[in-house]
Amino acid sequence: MNYYSLNKKSSNVTFKEALIKGLAPDKGLYFPEKINKLSESFIANINNYSNEEIAYECIHQFIGSEIPESDLRKIITDVLSFDFPLTKLNDQISFLELFHGPTMAFKDVGARFMARCLAYFLKNQDEKKSVTVLVATSGDTGGAVASGFYKVKGIKVVILYPKGKVSNVQEKQLTTLGENITALEVDGTFDDCQAMVKKAFLDEDLSNNINLTSANSINIARWLPQMFYFFFSYRDFKLSHSDKIAFSVPSGNFGNICAGMMAKEMGLPINKFIASNNINDVVNRYLKTKIYDAKPSIQTISNAMDVGDPSNFVRIINIYKNDFNLIKNNLHTCSFTDDETVEGIKELINKFNYIPDPHGAVGFLGVKDFIESNPNYKCIILETAHPAKFSEVINLYTDNLVVPDQISSVINKKKKSVEIDGFLAFKNFLLDS
């Protein structure tokens, strides 16, 4: 399987090259040359397959022979070492809990998969050819990448995060590991962090001296494994043939929902996607006006979605062949304020005895908005992070929040970060480290 740049001004590359490059030389995101549908019998009999078997069926076409089957299956087994339970609110709405991994966020799967694939390709490489992984985070990505790449030989990780705009737990998860992990505290927004990462790939001084790649969802190895969730939950929901299904995805950089659209392209019978946004809602506005008007992100209590210009939307446009009506037919969008998010948190706690995180609450509000005009749909909400990661908010509305070991073990560790104020400081750090 080869990959092409969505800007179509760079040469096609292999999976390994796309993984290591992260971003194409023409600034474009990589996309697979083709998407093969899975067999109808596989979809029809998906109840008979384990998570590991489903994941292999989904991903191996995008890797081909670059990682032998036995090694790829070992990587998948290692990545999927935790559960993805489906929790029902009622017969119509369920939460798919994606927070049972080591950093208690949905990004654990993609980060772990990418780390293990990169380690496979680097295992016989000269120490001098180490790779530096850059990642911008609005919260959960940093911790997941730090955990996934921790102590991986031949890889350095540099995480950029916006100062004062991540939760206390998120900050501790990405600043306390040490070893091959370095956190850079940026005086700015997530969009500033993401812009610096993209700019680094285009800087000749950096590209001539350092092997750079990215662990954001712009990287195909971080992005594609997220399609697993949709297959797992489709299997576990036990749908009848007459049921219509919609997935509500709390959406920031649009990588997760885009992975779901890939699952649909591969034959998973998903009827609708709901992009549930906070007030950073450029795609929601685009589908109402046909004008894509990126704006600086605004800080909210659902901080992982504080993205003003989502990178992966260009992949969604590509999947639907730049057909506005086709995008709109597949994607329902909505956005909610912090006050509305708080009301969603309170409703889930008081009415359903379910404690969400703020992102899951936005996903729930998205379902409520959608089923007003689509009452016959069954809906799955992707709950992307454990509520204890946002205890500053959630503890205001319940006394029953349990803090798991994955979080309590880091909360008292000492933060270690380097403050930077712009791209020049970032570049100098990379060249000097």
C-alpha positions in Angstrom: 0.0 0.0 0.0 1.3 3.4 -1.0 0.3 6.8 0.3 -0.1 10.1 -1.6 -0.1 13.7 -0.4 -3.5 15.4 -0.4 -1.7 18.4 -1.8 -0.7 16.1 -4.7 2.7 17.8 -5.2 4.9 15.2 -3.6 5.9 11.6 -4.6 3.9 8.7 -3.3 5.5 6.8 -0.4 5.3 3.5 1.4 3.6 3.0 4.8 7.1 3.1 6.5 8.0 6.4 4.7 4.6 8.0 5.5 5.0 6.9 9.2 8.5 8.4 9.5 7.9 11.5 7.4 4.6 12.3 9.2 3.8 15.2 6.8 4.5 15.2 3.1 7.2 17.7 1.7 4.4 19.7 0.1 2.7 20.2 3.5 0.0 17.7 2.6 -1.4 14.9 4.8 -0.8 11.4 3.6 -3.8 9.3 2.5 -3.9 5.6 1.2 -4.0 5.1 -2.5 -7.0 2.9 -2.2 -9.5 1.6 0.4 -10.5 -2.0 -0.1 -13.9 -3.1 1.3 -13.8 -5.9 3.8 -15.8 -9.0 2.8 -19.5 -9.0 3.4 -19.2 -12.3 5.3 -16.7 -10.7 7.7 -19.1 -7.9 8.6 -22.1 -10.3 8.8 -20.2 -12.6 11.2 -18.3 -9.9 13.1 -19.7 -11.3 16.4 -17.4 -14.3 15.9 -14.2 -12.3 15.9 -12.0 -11.0 18.8 -10.8 -7.4 19.1 -7.3 -8.6 17.8 -8.8 -10.4 14.8 -11.0 -7.4 13.9 -8.1 -5.0 14.2 -5.9 -7.2 11.9 -8.6 -7.4 9.3 -9.0 -3.6 9.4 -5.4 -2.5 9.3 -3.3 -5.0 7.4 -4.3 -3.7 3.9 -2.8 -0.4 4.8 0.5 -1.9 5.8 0.9 -4.7 3.3 4.0 -6.8 3.6 6.1 -4.0 5.2 5.4 -5.6 8.6 5.1 -9.4 8.4 1.7 -10.9 9.6 3.2 -12.5 12.7 4.9 -9.3 13.8 1.8 -7.2 13.0 -0.4 -9.5 15.0 2.0 -9.2 18.0 1.9 -5.4 17.7 -1.9 -5.4 17.7 -2.1 -7.8 20.7 0.2 -5.6 22.6 -1.7 -2.4 21.7 -5.1 -3.8 22.6 -4.2 -5.0 26.1 -7.2 -3.3 27.7 -11.0 -3.2 27.3 -13.4 -1.1 25.3 -16.7 -1.6 27.1 -20.0 -0.4 25.8 -22.2 1.1 28.6 -25.9 1.5 27.9 -27.8 4.6 29.1 -31.0 3.1 27.6 -32.0 1.0 24.6 -31.2 3.9 22.2 -28.0 5.4 23.6 -24.7 3.9 24.7 -21.3 5.1 25.7 -18.3 3.4 24.2 -15.6 3.9 26.9 -12.2 4.4 25.3 -10.5 5.4 28.5 -9.3 2.1 30.0 -5.7 2.3 28.7 -2.6 3.4 30.5 -3.3 7.2 30.2 -7.1 6.8 30.3 -7.8 8.4 26.9 -8.8 7.2 23.5 -5.5 8.2 22.0 -3.7 5.3 23.8 -4.5 3.0 20.9 -3.1 5.1 18.1 -0.1 6.2 20.1 0.8 2.7 21.1 0.3 1.4 17.6 2.5 4.1 16.1 5.2 3.6 18.7 5.4 -0.1 18.1 5.4 0.2 14.3 8.1 2.8 14.5 10.2 0.7 16.9 9.8 -2.3 14.5 11.3 -0.2 11.6 14.0 1.2 13.8 15.1 -1.9 15.6 18.2 -2.5 13.4 19.0 1.1 12.7 22.2 2.9 13.7 21.9 4.9 17.0 23.0 8.0 15.1 19.8 7.8 13.1 17.5 8.2 16.0 14.0 9.7 15.2 12.6 12.7 17.0 8.8 12.5 17.4 7.0 15.9 17.6 3.5 16.2 19.0 1.3 19.1 19.7 -1.4 18.4 22.3 -4.5 20.1 23.5 -4.6 17.7 26.4 -4.8 13.9 26.0 -2.5 13.3 23.0 0.6 14.3 24.9 0.1 11.9 27.7 -0.8 9.0 25.4 2.2 9.6 23.2 4.5 10.0 26.2 3.3 6.7 27.5 3.4 4.9 24.2 6.9 5.9 23.3 8.4 5.9 26.8 11.9 4.3 26.8 11.5 3.1 23.2 15.1 2.8 21.9 16.1 5.2 19.1 13.2 7.6 19.6 13.1 11.0 21.3 9.7 12.6 21.9 9.1 16.3 22.1 5.6 17.4 23.2 4.3 20.9 22.8 1.4 22.0 25.0 -0.3 25.3 25.6 0.5 26.8 29.0 -2.4 26.9 31.4 -4.8 25.2 28.9 -4.6 21.6 29.9 -6.0 19.9 33.0 -3.7 19.2 36.0 -3.8 15.5 35.4 -3.1 15.9 31.6 -0.1 18.1 32.4 1.3 15.6 34.9 1.0 12.7 32.4 3.0 14.5 29.8 5.6 16.3 32.0 6.7 13.7 34.6 8.1 10.7 32.7 11.6 12.0 31.8 14.0 9.6 30.0 13.3 10.1 26.2 10.3 12.4 26.8 10.5 16.2 26.9 7.6 18.6 27.3 7.7 22.1 26.0 5.3 24.6 27.5 4.1 27.1 24.9 2.9 30.5 25.6 -0.1 30.2 23.2 -2.9 28.0 22.1 -3.0 24.4 20.7 -3.2 25.9 17.2 0.1 27.7 17.9 1.6 24.4 19.0 0.3 22.5 15.9 1.5 25.3 13.6 5.0 25.0 15.0 5.1 21.3 14.5 4.0 21.6 10.9 6.5 24.4 10.4 9.3 22.3 11.8 8.8 19.7 9.0 9.4 22.4 6.4 12.5 24.0 7.9 15.6 23.0 6.0 18.0 23.3 9.0 15.9 20.9 11.0 15.2 18.4 8.1 19.0 18.4 7.3 20.0 17.6 10.9 17.2 15.7 12.5 15.0 12.8 11.5 11.6 14.2 12.4 8.1 12.6 12.5 4.8 13.6 14.1 2.6 11.7 16.5 -0.4 13.9 16.0 -3.3 12.4 14.1 -1.8 13.9 10.9 0.4 10.7 11.1 -1.3 7.8 9.4 -0.1 5.3 12.0 -1.6 7.4 14.8 -4.8 8.0 12.8 -5.8 4.8 11.1 -6.0 2.5 14.2 -8.8 4.6 15.6 -11.1 2.9 13.2 -10.9 -0.2 15.4 -13.3 1.4 17.9 -16.2 1.6 15.4 -15.9 -2.1 14.5 -15.7 -3.2 18.2 -18.7 -1.2 19.2 -20.7 -2.2 16.2 -20.1 -5.9 17.1 -21.0 -5.3 20.8 -24.1 -3.2 20.2 -26.1 -6.2 18.9 -28.0 -4.3 16.2 -30.9 -5.8 14.3 -31.0 -5.6 10.5 -33.6 -2.8 10.6 -31.6 -0.6 13.0 -30.0 2.6 11.9 -26.8 3.6 13.8 -25.1 6.9 14.4 -21.8 7.6 16.1 -21.4 10.8 18.1 -17.8 11.8 18.3 -16.5 14.7 20.4 -14.5 16.4 17.7 -11.5 18.6 17.8 -8.9 17.8 15.2 -11.4 15.4 13.5 -9.1 12.4 13.4 -11.3 10.1 15.3 -14.5 10.8 13.3 -12.4 10.6 10.1 -11.2 7.1 11.1 -14.9 6.2 11.6 -15.6 7.3 8.0 -12.7 5.1 6.9 -14.5 2.2 8.7 -17.6 3.0 6.7 -15.7 3.2 3.5 -14.4 -0.3 4.3 -18.0 -1.6 4.6 -19.1 -1.1 8.2 -22.8 -0.1 7.9 -22.8 3.2 9.7 -25.7 5.5 8.8 -24.6 8.8 10.3 -21.7 10.6 12.1 -22.4 13.3 14.6 -19.5 15.7 15.1 -20.2 17.1 18.6 -18.2 20.3 19.1 -17.7 22.9 21.8 -17.7 26.5 20.7 -14.6 25.8 18.5 -16.9 24.8 15.6 -15.4 25.7 12.3 -16.8 22.6 10.6 -20.2 23.1 12.0 -20.2 26.6 10.6 -18.9 25.4 7.3 -21.8 22.9 6.8 -24.2 25.8 7.5 -22.6 28.4 5.3 -20.3 26.6 2.8 -17.6 28.9 4.1 -14.6 27.4 5.9 -13.5 30.1 8.2 -10.8 29.0 10.6 -10.4 31.1 13.8 -8.1 31.1 16.8 -9.2 28.5 19.3 -11.0 29.5 22.5 -10.3 27.7 25.8 -13.2 25.6 27.1 -13.7 22.9 29.8 -13.6 20.3 27.0 -10.0 21.3 26.1 -9.1 18.4 23.8 -11.6 19.9 21.3 -10.1 23.5 21.5 -9.0 23.4 17.9 -9.6 26.3 15.5 -8.4 24.7 12.3 -8.8 20.9 12.4 -6.1 19.2 10.3 -8.0 16.0 9.5 -11.0 17.8 7.9 -9.1 17.7 4.6 -9.1 13.9 4.8 -12.9 14.0 5.3 -13.2 16.2 2.2 -11.1 13.7 0.3 -13.2 10.7 1.4 -16.3 12.4 0.2 -14.6 13.6 -3.0 -15.1 17.3 -2.2 -18.8 16.9 -2.5 -20.4 19.3 0.0 -23.8 17.6 -0.2 -22.3 14.1 0.3 -20.4 15.4 3.4 -23.6 16.9 4.8 -25.6 13.7 4.1 -23.1 11.7 6.2 -22.2 14.3 8.9 -24.4 16.0 11.4 -22.7 18.8 13.3 -23.6 20.8 16.4 -21.8 22.9 19.0 -22.3 23.7 22.6 -21.1 26.2 25.2 -19.5 25.4 28.5 -22.7 26.2 30.3 -24.6 23.7 28.1 -21.8 21.1 28.6 -22.2 21.5 32.4 -26.0 20.9 32.0 -25.1 17.7 30.0 -22.8 16.6 32.8 -25.5 17.1 35.4 -28.1 15.4 33.4 -26.0 12.3 32.9 -25.1 12.1 36.6 -28.6 12.8 37.9 -30.8 11.1 35.4 -28.6 8.2 34.2 -26.2 7.8 37.2 -23.4 8.0 34.6 -20.3 10.2 35.3 -18.9 11.5 32.0 -15.9 13.7 31.2 -16.7 17.0 29.6 -16.0 15.7 26.1 -18.4 12.8 26.6 -21.0 15.2 27.8 -20.6 17.2 24.6 -21.0 13.9 22.7 -24.2 13.2 24.7 -25.6 16.7 23.8 -24.8 15.9 20.2 -27.0 12.8 20.3 -29.8 14.7 21.9 -29.6 17.3 19.2 -29.5 14.6 16.5 -32.4 12.4 17.7 -34.8 15.4 17.9 -35.2 15.0 14.1 -34.0 11.3 13.8 -35.8 9.5 16.6 -35.4 6.0 15.2 -31.6 5.9 15.3 -29.5 3.9 17.7 -26.6 6.0 18.9 -23.1 5.3 20.3 -21.2 8.1 22.0 -17.4 7.8 22.0 -16.4 8.6 25.6 -12.8 9.7 25.0 -11.3 10.2 28.4 -11.8 9.2 32.1 -13.7 11.9 34.1 -11.0 11.9 36.7 -8.7 13.6 34.2 -11.1 16.6 34.6 -11.8 16.3 38.3 -11.6 20.1 38.7 -14.9 20.2 36.7 -16.6 16.9 37.5 -16.1 17.1 41.3 -18.4 20.2 41.3 -21.3 17.9 40.4 -20.7 14.6 42.1 -19.0 13.2 45.2 -18.7 9.7 43.6 -15.8 10.3 41.2 -13.3 7.5 41.7 -9.7 8.2 40.8 -8.1 5.2 39.2 -4.5 4.1 39.8 -3.3 5.4 36.4 -4.1 8.9 37.6 -3.4 8.8 41.3 0.1 7.4 40.5 1.1 10.6 38.6 -0.8 13.4 40.3 1.9 14.1 43.0 4.9 13.7 40.7 7.1 16.8 39.9 6.4 18.5 36.6 9.4 19.0 34.3 8.9 21.3 31.3 10.8 23.8 29.2 9.0 27.1 28.5 9.2 28.5 24.9 7.6 31.5 23.3 7.8 30.9 19.6 9.1 28.9 16.7 12.7 30.2 16.9 13.0 29.0 20.5 11.4 25.6 19.4 13.9 25.3 16.5 16.9 26.1 18.7 15.8 23.6 21.3 15.6 20.9 18.7 19.0 21.7 17.2 20.6 21.8 20.6 19.1 18.7 22.1 
